[in-house]
Amino acid sequence: MPDHSTPKEKVGLAIALIAIIIFAGIASYNYWKYKHLKAEKVQRNEIIPVEIAPAQLRSLKQVLELTGDIRPFMEVYVHPKIPGRVIEKIFVERGDLVKKGTLIATLEKDTIKAQIQEARARLASAKARLNEVEANLNLIQKDRHRLENLFRKNAVSRQKLDQVNAKYEALLATKKLALAQIESAKASVRVLQIMLKDHDIYSPIAGHISARYMDAGNMSDTRKPIVRISMEESLKIVATVTEKDYPLIKKGMEAEIRVDAFPHRVFKGVLSVINPTLDPATRTGEIEIQVDNKDLTLHAGMFAHVRLSVGEREALVIPRDGLNRLPGTGSYYVYLVKHGKALLKNIQIGKIQGNYAEVTDGLKEGDLVIVKGQNRVRDGSLVKVIKEHVGEEK
């Protein structure tokens, strides 16, 4: 059927339709708002049962949370004592366990053996020369005695006696020289024998070969190590302590150590070294914590988390169950109970130990904190205390 409506009538119809839609939307929104406000009113008027606990002063363990690197308690770089010799053989590999005195490597010995042989030959020659001089001394000594007797009888001249005495004195000097040559040759032999021993390189400590720097065939160099030996039955953790915490630490303090490789195991250590000076750039000082590692569970190079107990201090705390956290932030708040209503209170917290959280700002001693039921309350909600936790005895 053809539409005989005029354009003016069509526009009016469209306007009317839009008005009806807008009216229906406003009515629906008002109805939703009415229901929502009613629900809020019901919720505000609802009395929510809660459990509370007072903020109270307690003694907290004062613990320094530190991190550090695990290092061998002792680490030795084994250098050759003799330079310029071919390394004939290396007897250890990285990871080997060695005892003190274990043979690590040997150097080529042909040269030193030849030098020892030459020194012994010089010693033998010096001894032979001494024997010859002593034989001549014996002969001259006899001639000297004979001429002295003849001189007393005026049977020989003074000149003849003086000539014999001069030969005797010369032979005594030659004997002294021969004796000195013998001592020099003996000393050379002793030095060369020591050098021969130094061609064998031994481990100065017991431990593991943690690194090897040379291979057989390399030339020895006193500036370059052959291996590194690490004593890992006892380890140390090197950490830093800030200037403000430095007065709290003392040698002998016990420490708890955790490593990522064994997250559920706690290792024990003792503070053994405190650096007497601080780094002026960072205002921190270095400390060492000794850790027993007889089972070799820990290894040098691991990253350690250290808890160092440094005493106790008094702090304002609440049960950690009372803590609430704003989503996506590090801000905390609690609900207090005042005049039968919940009151939202922003707080600053410090250490959390066990079931308690330290409050550094926002509360005072005796404030009543909701510790159970706070998930149902809002700021201003009516509440009813059904249980009050008085806390453990101090």
C-alpha positions in Angstrom: 0.0 0.0 0.0 1.6 3.3 -1.0 2.8 5.7 1.8 0.9 9.0 1.3 2.5 10.7 4.4 4.0 14.0 3.8 7.8 14.7 4.7 6.7 16.8 7.6 4.6 14.0 9.1 7.6 11.6 8.7 10.0 13.9 10.6 7.4 14.2 13.4 7.1 10.5 13.7 10.9 10.0 14.0 11.1 12.7 16.7 8.3 11.0 18.6 10.1 7.6 18.3 13.4 9.0 19.6 11.7 10.7 22.5 10.0 7.4 23.5 13.5 5.6 23.4 15.1 8.3 25.5 12.3 8.3 28.1 12.5 4.5 28.4 16.4 4.7 28.9 16.0 7.3 31.6 13.3 5.2 33.3 15.5 2.1 33.2 18.5 4.0 34.7 16.4 5.5 37.5 15.1 2.1 38.3 18.6 0.6 38.4 19.9 3.5 40.5 17.0 3.1 43.0 17.7 -0.7 43.3 21.5 0.0 43.7 21.0 2.7 46.4 18.6 0.5 48.2 21.1 -2.4 48.2 23.9 0.0 49.4 21.6 1.2 52.2 20.8 -2.4 53.2 24.6 -3.1 53.1 25.4 -0.1 55.2 22.8 -0.9 57.7 24.0 -4.6 57.9 26.0 -5.3 61.1 29.1 -7.3 60.1 30.7 -9.6 62.7 34.5 -9.2 63.0 37.4 -10.2 65.1 39.9 -7.6 66.3 43.3 -7.3 67.8 45.1 -4.3 69.4 48.2 -2.7 68.0 50.8 -3.5 70.7 54.5 -3.1 71.5 56.5 -6.3 71.1 60.1 -7.2 71.0 61.1 -8.1 67.4 64.2 -9.8 66.3 66.5 -7.3 64.5 67.6 -9.1 61.3 69.8 -7.7 58.5 68.7 -9.1 55.1 71.9 -9.3 53.0 73.0 -10.8 49.7 76.5 -12.0 48.8 78.6 -14.2 46.7 79.9 -17.6 47.9 83.6 -17.9 47.6 86.2 -20.5 48.6 87.5 -20.0 52.1 91.0 -20.4 50.7 92.1 -20.2 47.1 95.6 -20.7 45.8 97.1 -20.0 42.4 99.9 -22.6 41.9 102.9 -21.0 40.0 106.1 -22.7 38.8 109.2 -21.5 40.6 111.5 -22.1 37.6 111.0 -20.0 34.5 111.8 -21.0 30.9 111.3 -24.7 31.2 109.1 -26.9 29.2 106.1 -28.3 31.2 106.5 -32.1 30.6 103.3 -33.3 32.2 100.3 -32.0 34.2 98.8 -34.7 36.4 95.4 -33.0 37.3 92.3 -31.9 35.6 89.7 -29.3 36.6 87.4 -30.7 39.2 89.9 -33.1 40.7 90.2 -33.3 44.5 93.8 -33.1 45.6 95.5 -33.5 48.9 98.3 -31.2 50.3 101.5 -32.5 48.6 99.8 -34.0 45.5 102.1 -33.8 42.5 100.5 -31.2 40.1 103.1 -31.0 37.2 106.7 -31.6 36.3 109.1 -29.5 34.2 111.8 -30.7 31.9 114.9 -31.7 34.0 117.7 -32.4 31.5 119.2 -29.0 31.9 119.2 -29.0 35.7 120.6 -32.5 35.8 123.5 -31.5 33.6 124.2 -28.4 35.8 124.2 -30.6 38.9 126.6 -33.0 37.2 128.9 -30.1 36.3 128.7 -28.7 39.9 129.6 -32.1 41.3 132.6 -32.3 38.9 133.8 -28.9 40.2 133.4 -30.1 43.7 135.5 -33.2 43.0 138.1 -31.1 41.3 138.3 -28.8 44.3 138.7 -31.7 46.7 141.5 -33.2 44.5 143.3 -29.8 44.5 143.0 -29.7 48.3 144.5 -33.2 48.6 147.4 -32.0 46.4 148.0 -28.9 48.5 147.9 -30.8 51.7 150.5 -33.3 50.4 152.8 -30.4 49.4 152.2 -28.8 52.8 153.3 -32.0 54.5 156.6 -32.1 52.5 157.3 -28.4 53.1 156.5 -28.8 56.8 159.2 -31.5 57.1 161.8 -29.4 55.2 160.9 -26.4 57.4 161.5 -28.3 60.6 164.8 -29.8 59.3 166.1 -26.3 58.2 165.1 -24.7 61.5 167.2 -27.3 63.4 170.2 -26.7 61.0 169.8 -23.0 61.3 170.0 -23.2 65.1 173.3 -25.1 64.5 174.5 -22.4 62.0 174.5 -25.2 59.3 172.3 -23.2 56.8 171.8 -19.6 56.1 168.9 -17.4 57.2 168.0 -16.9 53.5 167.5 -20.6 53.0 165.2 -20.8 55.9 163.2 -17.8 54.8 162.6 -19.3 51.4 161.1 -22.4 52.9 158.9 -20.4 55.2 157.6 -18.4 52.3 156.7 -21.5 50.4 154.9 -22.8 53.5 152.8 -19.6 53.9 152.0 -19.7 50.1 150.7 -23.3 50.4 148.6 -22.4 53.5 146.9 -19.7 51.4 146.4 -22.1 48.6 144.8 -24.6 51.0 142.4 -21.9 52.2 141.5 -21.1 48.6 140.9 -24.8 47.9 138.7 -25.1 51.0 136.7 -22.1 49.8 136.3 -23.6 46.4 135.0 -26.8 47.9 132.4 -24.9 50.0 131.4 -22.9 46.9 131.0 -26.1 44.9 129.0 -27.8 47.7 126.7 -24.7 47.9 126.2 -24.9 44.1 125.2 -28.5 44.3 122.7 -27.8 47.1 121.1 -24.9 45.2 120.8 -27.0 42.1 119.3 -29.9 44.0 116.7 -27.5 45.4 116.0 -26.3 41.9 115.7 -29.9 40.8 113.0 -30.4 43.4 111.2 -27.2 42.2 110.9 -28.8 38.8 108.2 -31.0 40.5 105.2 -28.8 41.4 103.1 -29.9 44.4 99.8 -28.8 45.8 100.3 -26.4 48.8 96.8 -27.1 50.1 94.0 -29.7 50.0 91.1 -28.8 47.7 89.6 -28.9 44.3 91.2 -27.9 41.0 88.9 -25.0 40.1 90.8 -23.9 37.0 93.7 -25.0 34.8 95.7 -22.4 32.8 98.5 -24.4 31.2 99.0 -27.6 29.1 101.9 -29.9 28.7 104.4 -28.4 26.2 103.9 -24.8 27.4 107.0 -22.9 28.7 106.9 -22.3 32.5 106.5 -18.7 33.6 106.7 -17.6 37.2 104.1 -14.9 36.6 101.5 -17.3 35.1 99.8 -20.0 37.3 99.4 -23.6 36.1 96.2 -24.3 38.1 94.0 -22.7 40.8 93.1 -24.8 43.9 90.0 -23.9 45.9 89.4 -25.2 49.4 85.6 -25.7 49.4 85.1 -27.8 52.5 84.8 -24.4 54.2 83.3 -21.5 52.3 82.9 -17.8 52.9 80.1 -15.4 51.8 81.3 -11.9 51.0 78.5 -9.3 51.6 78.3 -5.5 52.3 76.7 -3.7 55.2 75.5 -0.2 55.2 76.9 2.5 57.4 73.9 2.8 59.7 73.9 -1.0 60.3 77.7 -1.3 60.9 77.5 -0.6 64.7 75.0 -3.5 65.1 77.4 -6.3 63.8 80.0 -8.2 65.8 82.2 -11.2 65.1 80.7 -14.5 66.0 77.1 -13.6 65.1 75.1 -16.5 63.7 73.7 -16.2 60.2 71.1 -18.1 58.2 72.0 -18.7 54.5 69.7 -19.7 51.6 70.7 -20.4 48.0 68.4 -20.6 45.0 69.7 -24.1 44.2 68.2 -25.4 47.5 65.3 -23.1 48.3 64.0 -25.2 51.2 67.3 -25.7 53.0 68.8 -23.3 55.5 72.6 -23.3 56.0 74.3 -22.0 59.1 77.2 -19.6 59.1 79.2 -17.4 61.5 80.3 -13.8 60.9 84.1 -14.2 60.9 85.6 -11.0 59.3 84.5 -7.3 59.5 86.4 -4.9 57.3 87.5 -2.0 59.7 87.0 0.6 57.0 84.0 1.7 54.8 84.1 2.4 51.1 83.7 6.2 50.9 81.9 6.0 47.5 79.1 3.6 48.7 79.3 4.1 52.5 79.3 0.3 52.9 81.7 -2.1 54.5 82.6 -5.6 53.5 82.0 -8.6 55.8 82.7 -12.3 55.5 80.5 -15.1 56.8 82.2 -18.5 57.2 80.0 -21.6 56.2 80.9 -25.2 56.9 80.6 -27.2 53.7 82.0 -30.7 54.5 79.3 -32.4 52.3 80.3 -30.1 49.4 76.6 -29.1 48.8 77.4 -25.5 48.2 79.7 -24.3 45.5 81.8 -21.2 45.0 80.0 -18.8 42.7 76.5 -19.3 44.0 74.4 -16.3 45.1 73.5 -16.3 48.8 70.6 -14.7 50.7 71.8 -14.0 54.3 69.8 -13.3 57.4 72.0 -11.9 60.2 70.5 -11.7 63.6 71.8 -8.6 65.4 69.6 -8.5 68.5 66.1 -7.4 69.4 64.2 -4.1 69.5 60.8 -2.9 70.6 58.3 -2.1 67.8 54.5 -1.4 67.3 53.0 -4.5 65.7 49.7 -5.9 64.5 48.8 -9.4 63.4 49.6 -9.7 59.7 46.1 -11.0 59.0 44.9 -7.5 59.5 46.9 -6.1 56.6 45.2 -5.1 53.4 46.9 -4.0 50.3 45.7 -1.6 47.6 45.8 -3.5 44.2 48.7 -2.7 42.0 50.5 -0.7 44.7 52.8 -1.3 47.6 50.5 0.7 49.9 48.9 -1.0 53.0 45.8 -0.1 55.0 43.8 -1.6 57.9 40.3 -1.3 59.2 40.0 0.0 62.8 36.9 -0.4 65.0 35.6 2.9 66.4 32.1 3.5 67.9 30.8 0.4 66.3 32.0 1.3 62.8 34.9 0.3 60.5 37.4 3.0 59.9 39.8 2.7 57.0 43.4 3.7 57.9 46.4 4.0 55.7 49.6 2.7 57.3 53.3 2.3 56.7 54.8 -1.1 57.6 58.4 -2.2 58.4 59.6 -5.8 59.0 57.2 -8.8 58.9 58.2 -11.5 61.3 56.1 -14.6 61.7 52.5 -13.7 62.3 53.3 -10.0 63.1 53.9 -6.9 60.9 55.7 -3.9 62.2 53.7 -0.6 61.8 56.0 2.4 61.4 53.3 5.1 60.8 49.5 5.4 60.9 48.7 3.6 64.2 49.2 4.0 67.9 49.4 1.5 70.7 45.9 0.2 71.6 44.2 0.8 68.2 41.8 -2.0 67.5 42.5 -3.6 64.1 40.0 -5.9 62.3 41.9 -9.2 61.6 39.0 -11.3 60.5 35.9 -10.3 58.5 37.5 -7.2 56.9 36.8 -8.6 53.4 33.2 -7.8 53.9 33.5 -4.3 55.4 33.9 -0.9 53.9 34.8 2.4 55.4 31.9 3.3 57.6 30.3 -0.2 57.8 28.6 -1.2 61.0 30.5 -3.9 62.7 30.1 -6.1 65.8 33.1 -7.5 67.6 32.6 -11.2 68.3 36.2 -11.9 69.4 39.2 -9.9 70.5 42.7 -11.3 70.3 44.8 -9.9 73.1 48.1 -11.2 71.6 50.8 -13.4 72.9 52.6 -12.5 76.1 55.8 -10.5 75.5 
